[in-house]
Amino acid sequence: MRPRLKAYNRTVTAGAILLVPDSGVEITLGDPDGRVLALLELLDGARTHEELASALDTPLPDVAEGVAALDEAGLLEDADATTELTPRQQERYFSNLAFFGAFAGLSRSRYSFQEALSASHVLLLGVGGLGSTLLMNLAGLGVGRVTALDNDTVELKNFSRQFLYSEADIGQPKLARALERARSFNSELELVPIERWVEGPEDVAPLLPGVDLVLSAIDQPVEVQTWVDEACVRAGVPYVTGGMQIGRGQYFSVEPGVSGCRACWRRAAEREHGGLPPIDRPERVNRGLGPVASLLGSLIALEAVRYLTRFASPISAGKLWIVDFATGRSDIGYEWALDPGCRLCGSARADAPVATAAETR
């Protein structure tokens, strides 16, 4: 191992050093005798711990302690880190790797995050307004395998928010056109088409073996998210979903065995509000602008990156995030816990232990 200091801006004052790495978080290091500054100057990735101790004329345990403190602060990477990524992949995902570098450390390299994406299998339900944005994000991220489900055709009214398609595609099946576009963008993707509607949990469940994450971008019929919830929770597969409601968007996720499921949410709402009143549903009109669909789809895609790489913990598990398109504000609108008495969660926990994709790699 050869510790290397990440890029940062530095200000040295009497007895202290102020560092601002790429993460933007200011870090102040006490340095009354200049030894910390001397260590920083040597952390260029060319020296082992022993060589650092020799260059500083400092006992190895003291150097190891200092290096560990810098690593804990997120300032170090291992210059000796190896990767299974090919040179072409390293070039293609250069920006991805630069992003993950901000979250890497001595125990986990920037390459490991990209390798986790390359080894992942995502089930994408729908390639319409949100789904078309999600599909291209998955292609850009380098997710290894995407199973995509849809059964719709391209219509002229789609073009305000679905940029995968062209006017020449009108009347053609969306799924074939979407996967062709994604394949032309990233030839390394393994793409599996499933051309059918979701009419119950039994249409989702057979697709889940080997899947690390489900992204649900379908909203019809109204019961569809209940079906996705049931299939995913029983299989122990996390899912992220969301939708648009004119002036605001919303998204949430369920991590089986960790967060409450959608059935837990319903039970909590019934306890808090004394039961949910019936809702008269008018005819549905899609009011999604292109920027709105792109923004919400990208937020869901970023949450997918959290799930698949754990560069950070998922933020939407058991939490409904509301994005106000008028003000730009994004806040948690509702939060619910795993309900020990939930019929769905309880039966899923009894069937098998749940492990996340990241934990099993």
GUDRENDO-457614 format. One record per residue (C-alpha): residue in one letter; y, z negated, x negated; residue number from 0. Coordinates in Angstrom, 1 decimal. Layout:
<atoms>
+----+--------+--------+--------+-----+
: aa :      Y :      Z :      X :   i :
+----+--------+--------+--------+-----+
:  a :      Y :      Z :      X : NUM :
...
+----+--------+--------+--------+-----+
</atoms>
This chain:
<atoms>
+----+--------+--------+--------+-----+
: aa :      Y :      Z :      X :   i :
+----+--------+--------+--------+-----+
:  m :    0.0 :    0.0 :    0.0 :   0 :
:  r :    3.5 :    1.0 :   -1.2 :   1 :
:  p :    6.2 :   -0.4 :    1.0 :   2 :
:  r :    9.1 :    1.9 :    1.7 :   3 :
:  l :   12.4 :    0.9 :    3.2 :   4 :
:  k :   13.4 :    3.0 :    6.2 :   5 :
:  a :   16.8 :    4.8 :    6.4 :   6 :
:  y :   19.6 :    2.4 :    7.1 :   7 :
:  n :   23.3 :    1.7 :    6.7 :   8 :
:  r :   24.2 :   -1.3 :    4.5 :   9 :
:  t :   27.1 :   -3.6 :    4.0 :  10 :
:  v :   27.0 :   -6.2 :    1.3 :  11 :
:  t :   29.1 :   -9.3 :    1.6 :  12 :
:  a :   29.2 :  -12.7 :   -0.2 :  13 :
:  g :   25.8 :  -14.2 :    0.3 :  14 :
:  a :   24.5 :  -11.8 :    2.9 :  15 :
:  i :   23.5 :   -8.2 :    3.6 :  16 :
:  l :   24.1 :   -6.4 :    6.9 :  17 :
:  l :   21.6 :   -3.6 :    7.6 :  18 :
:  v :   21.8 :   -1.2 :   10.5 :  19 :
:  p :   18.5 :    0.9 :   10.6 :  20 :
:  d :   18.0 :    4.0 :   12.8 :  21 :
:  s :   17.0 :    1.7 :   15.7 :  22 :
:  g :   20.7 :    0.6 :   15.9 :  23 :
:  v :   19.8 :   -3.1 :   15.8 :  24 :
:  e :   22.0 :   -5.0 :   13.3 :  25 :
:  i :   20.0 :   -7.2 :   10.9 :  26 :
:  t :   21.6 :   -9.8 :    8.7 :  27 :
:  l :   19.7 :  -11.0 :    5.6 :  28 :
:  g :   20.8 :  -14.0 :    3.7 :  29 :
:  d :   21.1 :  -13.3 :    0.0 :  30 :
:  p :   22.8 :  -16.1 :   -1.9 :  31 :
:  d :   21.5 :  -15.1 :   -5.4 :  32 :
:  g :   21.2 :  -11.3 :   -5.1 :  33 :
:  r :   17.4 :  -11.3 :   -5.1 :  34 :
:  v :   17.1 :   -9.7 :   -1.7 :  35 :
:  l :   19.4 :   -6.8 :   -2.7 :  36 :
:  a :   17.3 :   -6.3 :   -5.8 :  37 :
:  l :   14.2 :   -6.1 :   -3.7 :  38 :
:  l :   15.8 :   -3.6 :   -1.3 :  39 :
:  e :   16.7 :   -1.4 :   -4.3 :  40 :
:  l :   13.1 :   -1.2 :   -5.4 :  41 :
:  l :   11.6 :   -0.5 :   -2.0 :  42 :
:  d :   11.5 :    3.3 :   -2.4 :  43 :
:  g :    7.8 :    3.7 :   -1.7 :  44 :
:  a :    6.8 :    4.1 :   -5.4 :  45 :
:  r :    5.6 :    0.5 :   -6.1 :  46 :
:  t :    2.8 :   -1.8 :   -4.9 :  47 :
:  h :    3.4 :   -5.5 :   -4.3 :  48 :
:  e :    2.2 :   -6.3 :   -7.8 :  49 :
:  e :    4.5 :   -3.7 :   -9.3 :  50 :
:  l :    7.4 :   -5.1 :   -7.3 :  51 :
:  a :    6.7 :   -8.6 :   -8.5 :  52 :
:  s :    6.6 :   -7.4 :  -12.1 :  53 :
:  a :    9.9 :   -5.4 :  -11.8 :  54 :
:  l :   11.6 :   -8.4 :  -10.2 :  55 :
:  d :   10.0 :  -10.9 :  -12.5 :  56 :
:  t :    9.1 :  -12.9 :   -9.4 :  57 :
:  p :    5.8 :  -14.6 :   -8.4 :  58 :
:  l :    3.7 :  -12.2 :   -6.2 :  59 :
:  p :    3.5 :  -14.7 :   -3.2 :  60 :
:  d :    7.3 :  -14.8 :   -3.1 :  61 :
:  v :    7.5 :  -11.0 :   -3.1 :  62 :
:  a :    4.7 :  -10.7 :   -0.5 :  63 :
:  e :    6.6 :  -13.1 :    1.7 :  64 :
:  g :    9.8 :  -11.2 :    1.4 :  65 :
:  v :    8.1 :   -7.9 :    2.1 :  66 :
:  a :    6.4 :   -9.4 :    5.2 :  67 :
:  a :    9.8 :  -10.6 :    6.5 :  68 :
:  l :   11.3 :   -7.1 :    6.1 :  69 :
:  d :    8.3 :   -5.6 :    7.8 :  70 :
:  e :    8.7 :   -8.1 :   10.7 :  71 :
:  a :   12.3 :   -7.0 :   11.0 :  72 :
:  g :   11.0 :   -3.4 :   11.4 :  73 :
:  l :   12.5 :   -2.2 :    8.2 :  74 :
:  l :    9.4 :   -0.9 :    6.3 :  75 :
:  e :    6.8 :    1.8 :    6.3 :  76 :
:  d :    3.8 :    2.3 :    4.1 :  77 :
:  a :    4.4 :    5.3 :    1.8 :  78 :
:  d :    0.6 :    5.5 :    1.2 :  79 :
:  a :   -0.1 :    6.1 :    4.9 :  80 :
:  t :   -2.5 :    8.9 :    5.5 :  81 :
:  t :   -3.0 :   11.1 :    8.6 :  82 :
:  e :   -5.4 :   13.4 :   10.3 :  83 :
:  l :   -2.6 :   15.7 :   11.4 :  84 :
:  t :   -2.6 :   19.1 :    9.9 :  85 :
:  p :    0.4 :   20.4 :    8.0 :  86 :
:  r :    1.2 :   22.6 :   10.9 :  87 :
:  q :    1.1 :   19.7 :   13.3 :  88 :
:  q :    3.3 :   17.6 :   11.1 :  89 :
:  e :    5.8 :   20.4 :   11.1 :  90 :
:  r :    5.5 :   21.0 :   14.9 :  91 :
:  y :    5.9 :   17.3 :   15.7 :  92 :
:  f :    8.5 :   16.6 :   13.1 :  93 :
:  s :   10.9 :   15.1 :   15.5 :  94 :
:  n :    8.2 :   13.1 :   17.3 :  95 :
:  l :    7.2 :   11.6 :   13.9 :  96 :
:  a :   10.8 :   10.8 :   13.1 :  97 :
:  f :   11.2 :    9.0 :   16.4 :  98 :
:  f :    8.0 :    7.0 :   15.9 :  99 :
:  g :    9.1 :    6.2 :   12.4 : 100 :
:  a :   11.6 :    3.8 :   14.0 : 101 :
:  f :    8.7 :    1.8 :   15.5 : 102 :
:  a :    6.3 :    2.1 :   12.6 : 103 :
:  g :    5.5 :   -0.6 :   10.1 : 104 :
:  l :    3.2 :   -1.5 :    7.2 : 105 :
:  s :    0.2 :   -2.0 :    9.6 : 106 :
:  r :    0.8 :    1.1 :   11.7 : 107 :
:  s :    2.2 :    4.4 :   10.5 : 108 :
:  r :    4.3 :    6.9 :   12.3 : 109 :
:  y :    1.4 :    9.3 :   12.2 : 110 :
:  s :   -0.8 :    7.0 :   14.3 : 111 :
:  f :    1.5 :    7.3 :   17.3 : 112 :
:  q :    1.2 :   11.1 :   17.2 : 113 :
:  e :   -2.5 :   10.9 :   16.6 : 114 :
:  a :   -2.8 :    8.7 :   19.7 : 115 :
:  l :   -1.0 :   11.4 :   21.8 : 116 :
:  s :   -3.3 :   14.1 :   20.3 : 117 :
:  a :   -6.4 :   12.1 :   21.3 : 118 :
:  s :   -5.1 :   11.3 :   24.9 : 119 :
:  h :   -6.3 :   12.8 :   28.1 : 120 :
:  v :   -3.7 :   12.8 :   31.0 : 121 :
:  l :   -4.4 :   13.7 :   34.6 : 122 :
:  l :   -1.3 :   15.3 :   36.1 : 123 :
:  l :   -1.2 :   15.5 :   39.9 : 124 :
:  g :    1.2 :   18.2 :   41.0 : 125 :
:  v :    3.2 :   20.8 :   39.0 : 126 :
:  g :    6.2 :   21.0 :   41.4 : 127 :
:  g :    9.6 :   19.4 :   41.0 : 128 :
:  l :    8.6 :   16.3 :   38.9 : 129 :
:  g :    5.3 :   17.7 :   37.8 : 130 :
:  s :    6.7 :   20.9 :   36.1 : 131 :
:  t :    9.0 :   18.7 :   34.0 : 132 :
:  l :    6.2 :   16.4 :   33.2 : 133 :
:  l :    3.9 :   19.2 :   32.1 : 134 :
:  m :    6.3 :   20.6 :   29.6 : 135 :
:  n :    7.0 :   17.1 :   28.3 : 136 :
:  l :    3.3 :   16.6 :   27.8 : 137 :
:  a :    3.1 :   19.9 :   26.0 : 138 :
:  g :    6.1 :   19.0 :   23.7 : 139 :
:  l :    4.6 :   15.6 :   23.0 : 140 :
:  g :    1.3 :   17.1 :   21.9 : 141 :
:  v :   -0.9 :   15.3 :   24.4 : 142 :
:  g :   -4.4 :   16.6 :   23.5 : 143 :
:  r :   -5.8 :   17.3 :   27.0 : 144 :
:  v :   -4.2 :   17.7 :   30.3 : 145 :
:  t :   -6.1 :   18.1 :   33.6 : 146 :
:  a :   -3.6 :   19.4 :   36.2 : 147 :
:  l :   -4.1 :   19.5 :   39.9 : 148 :
:  d :   -2.1 :   21.6 :   42.4 : 149 :
:  n :   -2.8 :   24.0 :   45.3 : 150 :
:  d :    0.7 :   25.3 :   46.1 : 151 :
:  t :    2.3 :   28.7 :   45.6 : 152 :
:  v :    5.6 :   29.6 :   44.1 : 153 :
:  e :    8.5 :   29.9 :   46.6 : 154 :
:  l :   12.1 :   31.1 :   46.1 : 155 :
:  k :   13.4 :   27.6 :   47.2 : 156 :
:  n :   11.6 :   26.0 :   44.3 : 157 :
:  f :   13.9 :   27.5 :   41.7 : 158 :
:  s :   16.7 :   24.9 :   42.0 : 159 :
:  r :   14.5 :   22.4 :   40.2 : 160 :
:  q :   11.3 :   24.0 :   39.0 : 161 :
:  f :   12.1 :   25.9 :   35.8 : 162 :
:  l :    8.5 :   26.8 :   34.8 : 163 :
:  y :    8.5 :   29.7 :   37.1 : 164 :
:  s :   10.3 :   33.0 :   37.5 : 165 :
:  e :   11.1 :   35.2 :   40.5 : 166 :
:  a :    8.2 :   37.5 :   39.5 : 167 :
:  d :    5.9 :   34.5 :   40.3 : 168 :
:  i :    6.9 :   34.2 :   43.9 : 169 :
:  g :    3.7 :   34.0 :   46.1 : 170 :
:  q :    1.5 :   33.3 :   43.1 : 171 :
:  p :   -0.4 :   30.0 :   42.7 : 172 :
:  k :    1.7 :   27.5 :   40.8 : 173 :
:  l :   -1.1 :   26.0 :   38.8 : 174 :
:  a :   -2.1 :   29.2 :   37.0 : 175 :
:  r :    1.5 :   30.1 :   36.2 : 176 :
:  a :    2.3 :   26.6 :   35.1 : 177 :
:  l :   -0.7 :   26.3 :   32.8 : 178 :
:  e :    0.0 :   29.7 :   31.3 : 179 :
:  r :    3.5 :   28.7 :   30.5 : 180 :
:  a :    2.4 :   25.4 :   28.9 : 181 :
:  r :   -0.3 :   27.2 :   26.9 : 182 :
:  s :    2.2 :   29.7 :   25.6 : 183 :
:  f :    4.4 :   26.8 :   24.6 : 184 :
:  n :    1.7 :   24.8 :   22.8 : 185 :
:  s :   -1.5 :   26.7 :   22.0 : 186 :
:  e :   -3.2 :   23.5 :   20.9 : 187 :
:  l :   -3.3 :   21.9 :   24.4 : 188 :
:  e :   -6.6 :   21.7 :   26.2 : 189 :
:  l :   -5.6 :   22.5 :   29.8 : 190 :
:  v :   -8.0 :   22.0 :   32.7 : 191 :
:  p :   -7.0 :   23.4 :   36.1 : 192 :
:  i :   -8.0 :   21.8 :   39.4 : 193 :
:  e :   -6.9 :   23.9 :   42.3 : 194 :
:  r :   -7.1 :   21.8 :   45.5 : 195 :
:  w :   -5.2 :   19.3 :   47.7 : 196 :
:  v :   -5.6 :   15.6 :   47.5 : 197 :
:  e :   -6.9 :   14.4 :   50.9 : 198 :
:  g :   -8.3 :   11.0 :   49.9 : 199 :
:  p :   -9.3 :    8.8 :   47.0 : 200 :
:  e :  -12.5 :   10.8 :   46.7 : 201 :
:  d :  -10.5 :   13.8 :   45.5 : 202 :
:  v :   -9.1 :   11.8 :   42.6 : 203 :
:  a :  -11.9 :    9.5 :   41.5 : 204 :
:  p :  -14.2 :   12.2 :   40.1 : 205 :
:  l :  -11.4 :   13.4 :   37.8 : 206 :
:  l :  -10.9 :   10.0 :   36.2 : 207 :
:  p :  -13.8 :    9.5 :   33.7 : 208 :
:  g :  -12.3 :    9.9 :   30.2 : 209 :
:  v :   -8.7 :    9.9 :   31.5 : 210 :
:  d :   -6.3 :    7.6 :   29.7 : 211 :
:  l :   -3.4 :    7.9 :   32.2 : 212 :
:  v :   -2.6 :    9.5 :   35.5 : 213 :
:  l :    0.9 :   10.9 :   36.3 : 214 :
:  s :    1.2 :   11.3 :   40.1 : 215 :
:  a :    3.9 :   13.8 :   41.0 : 216 :
:  i :    2.7 :   14.5 :   44.6 : 217 :
:  d :    4.2 :   13.0 :   47.7 : 218 :
:  q :    2.3 :   14.7 :   50.6 : 219 :
:  p :    0.7 :   13.5 :   52.8 : 220 :
:  v :    2.5 :   10.1 :   53.1 : 221 :
:  e :   -0.8 :    8.3 :   52.3 : 222 :
:  v :   -1.3 :   10.0 :   49.0 : 223 :
:  q :   -0.1 :    7.2 :   46.7 : 224 :
:  t :   -2.4 :    4.8 :   48.5 : 225 :
:  w :   -5.3 :    7.1 :   47.6 : 226 :
:  v :   -4.2 :    7.4 :   44.0 : 227 :
:  d :   -3.8 :    3.7 :   43.8 : 228 :
:  e :   -7.3 :    3.0 :   45.1 : 229 :
:  a :   -9.0 :    5.6 :   42.9 : 230 :
:  c :   -7.1 :    4.5 :   39.7 : 231 :
:  v :   -7.5 :    0.8 :   40.2 : 232 :
:  r :  -11.2 :    1.0 :   40.9 : 233 :
:  a :  -11.6 :    3.2 :   37.7 : 234 :
:  g :   -9.4 :    0.9 :   35.6 : 235 :
:  v :   -7.0 :    3.8 :   34.7 : 236 :
:  p :   -3.2 :    3.2 :   34.7 : 237 :
:  y :   -0.9 :    5.5 :   36.6 : 238 :
:  v :    2.8 :    6.2 :   36.8 : 239 :
:  t :    4.4 :    7.8 :   39.9 : 240 :
:  g :    7.9 :    8.3 :   41.3 : 241 :
:  g :   10.0 :   10.3 :   43.7 : 242 :
:  m :   13.5 :   11.3 :   44.8 : 243 :
:  q :   15.5 :   10.1 :   47.8 : 244 :
:  i :   18.7 :   12.1 :   47.9 : 245 :
:  g :   21.1 :    9.9 :   45.9 : 246 :
:  r :   18.5 :    8.0 :   44.0 : 247 :
:  g :   15.2 :    8.2 :   42.3 : 248 :
:  q :   12.5 :    5.7 :   41.8 : 249 :
:  y :    9.4 :    5.2 :   39.8 : 250 :
:  f :    6.8 :    2.5 :   39.1 : 251 :
:  s :    3.4 :    2.2 :   37.5 : 252 :
:  v :    0.2 :    0.2 :   37.9 : 253 :
:  e :   -1.8 :   -1.1 :   34.9 : 254 :
:  p :   -5.1 :   -2.3 :   36.5 : 255 :
:  g :   -6.0 :   -5.8 :   35.5 : 256 :
:  v :   -2.6 :   -6.4 :   34.1 : 257 :
:  s :    0.0 :   -5.7 :   36.8 : 258 :
:  g :   -0.2 :   -5.8 :   40.5 : 259 :
:  c :   -1.4 :   -2.7 :   42.3 : 260 :
:  r :    0.2 :   -0.9 :   45.2 : 261 :
:  a :   -2.0 :   -3.0 :   47.6 : 262 :
:  c :   -0.6 :   -6.2 :   45.9 : 263 :
:  w :    2.9 :   -4.9 :   46.5 : 264 :
:  r :    2.2 :   -4.3 :   50.1 : 265 :
:  r :    0.8 :   -7.8 :   50.6 : 266 :
:  a :    3.8 :   -9.3 :   48.8 : 267 :
:  a :    6.2 :   -7.4 :   51.0 : 268 :
:  e :    4.4 :   -8.5 :   54.1 : 269 :
:  r :    4.5 :  -12.2 :   53.0 : 270 :
:  e :    8.2 :  -12.0 :   52.1 : 271 :
:  h :    9.4 :  -10.0 :   55.2 : 272 :
:  g :    6.9 :  -11.1 :   57.8 : 273 :
:  g :    5.3 :   -7.7 :   58.0 : 274 :
:  l :    6.7 :   -4.3 :   57.6 : 275 :
:  p :    8.2 :   -2.6 :   60.7 : 276 :
:  p :    6.9 :    0.9 :   61.6 : 277 :
:  i :    9.0 :    3.7 :   60.2 : 278 :
:  d :   10.0 :    6.8 :   62.1 : 279 :
:  r :    9.6 :    9.6 :   59.6 : 280 :
:  p :   11.8 :   12.7 :   60.3 : 281 :
:  e :   10.8 :   16.1 :   59.0 : 282 :
:  r :   10.9 :   16.0 :   55.2 : 283 :
:  v :   13.6 :   18.0 :   53.5 : 284 :
:  n :   13.5 :   18.3 :   49.7 : 285 :
:  r :   17.0 :   17.6 :   48.4 : 286 :
:  g :   16.2 :   17.4 :   44.7 : 287 :
:  l :   18.6 :   19.1 :   42.3 : 288 :
:  g :   17.4 :   20.4 :   38.9 : 289 :
:  p :   19.1 :   17.7 :   36.9 : 290 :
:  v :   17.8 :   15.0 :   39.2 : 291 :
:  a :   14.2 :   16.2 :   38.9 : 292 :
:  s :   14.5 :   16.7 :   35.2 : 293 :
:  l :   15.9 :   13.2 :   34.7 : 294 :
:  l :   13.4 :   11.4 :   36.8 : 295 :
:  g :   10.5 :   13.4 :   35.4 : 296 :
:  s :   11.6 :   12.7 :   31.8 : 297 :
:  l :   11.9 :    8.9 :   32.5 : 298 :
:  i :    8.3 :    9.0 :   33.8 : 299 :
:  a :    7.2 :   11.0 :   30.8 : 300 :
:  l :    8.8 :    8.4 :   28.5 : 301 :
:  e :    6.9 :    5.7 :   30.3 : 302 :
:  a :    3.8 :    7.8 :   29.7 : 303 :
:  v :    4.5 :    7.7 :   25.9 : 304 :
:  r :    4.7 :    3.9 :   26.1 : 305 :
:  y :    1.3 :    3.8 :   27.8 : 306 :
:  l :   -0.4 :    6.3 :   25.5 : 307 :
:  t :    1.0 :    5.1 :   22.1 : 308 :
:  r :    2.3 :    1.5 :   22.8 : 309 :
:  f :    5.3 :    2.1 :   20.6 : 310 :
:  a :    6.7 :   -0.3 :   23.2 : 311 :
:  s :    5.3 :   -2.0 :   26.2 : 312 :
:  p :    5.4 :   -0.2 :   29.5 : 313 :
:  i :    8.5 :   -1.2 :   31.5 : 314 :
:  s :    7.4 :   -0.2 :   35.0 : 315 :
:  a :    4.0 :   -1.9 :   35.5 : 316 :
:  g :    4.4 :   -3.8 :   38.7 : 317 :
:  k :    8.1 :   -2.9 :   38.8 : 318 :
:  l :   10.0 :   -0.4 :   41.0 : 319 :
:  w :   12.8 :    1.1 :   39.0 : 320 :
:  i :   15.7 :    2.6 :   40.9 : 321 :
:  v :   17.9 :    5.3 :   39.4 : 322 :
:  d :   21.3 :    5.8 :   41.2 : 323 :
:  f :   22.3 :    9.4 :   40.6 : 324 :
:  a :   25.8 :    8.8 :   41.7 : 325 :
:  t :   26.6 :    5.9 :   39.4 : 326 :
:  g :   24.1 :    6.5 :   36.7 : 327 :
:  r :   22.8 :    2.9 :   36.9 : 328 :
:  s :   19.2 :    2.1 :   36.5 : 329 :
:  d :   17.8 :   -1.2 :   37.6 : 330 :
:  i :   14.6 :   -2.9 :   38.8 : 331 :
:  g :   14.7 :   -2.8 :   42.5 : 332 :
:  y :   11.6 :   -4.8 :   43.2 : 333 :
:  e :    8.9 :   -6.6 :   41.2 : 334 :
:  w :    5.5 :   -7.8 :   42.3 : 335 :
:  a :    2.7 :   -9.7 :   40.6 : 336 :
:  l :   -1.0 :   -9.2 :   40.5 : 337 :
:  d :   -2.3 :  -10.8 :   43.7 : 338 :
:  p :   -5.5 :  -12.9 :   43.0 : 339 :
:  g :   -6.5 :  -12.3 :   46.7 : 340 :
:  c :   -6.0 :   -8.6 :   46.7 : 341 :
:  r :   -9.1 :   -6.8 :   48.0 : 342 :
:  l :   -8.6 :   -3.8 :   45.8 : 343 :
:  c :   -7.7 :   -5.6 :   42.5 : 344 :
:  g :  -10.4 :   -8.2 :   43.1 : 345 :
:  s :  -13.2 :   -5.7 :   43.6 : 346 :
:  a :  -12.0 :   -3.7 :   40.6 : 347 :
:  r :  -12.1 :   -6.8 :   38.3 : 348 :
:  a :  -15.6 :   -7.6 :   39.6 : 349 :
:  d :  -16.9 :   -4.1 :   38.8 : 350 :
:  a :  -15.8 :   -3.9 :   35.1 : 351 :
:  p :  -13.3 :   -5.3 :   32.6 : 352 :
:  v :  -10.2 :   -3.1 :   32.2 : 353 :
:  a :   -9.1 :   -2.0 :   28.7 : 354 :
:  t :   -6.1 :    0.3 :   28.0 : 355 :
:  a :   -6.5 :    3.6 :   26.2 : 356 :
:  a :   -4.5 :    2.3 :   23.2 : 357 :
:  e :   -6.7 :   -0.8 :   22.9 : 358 :
:  t :   -9.9 :    1.2 :   22.8 : 359 :
:  r :   -8.9 :    3.5 :   19.9 : 360 :
+----+--------+--------+--------+-----+
</atoms>
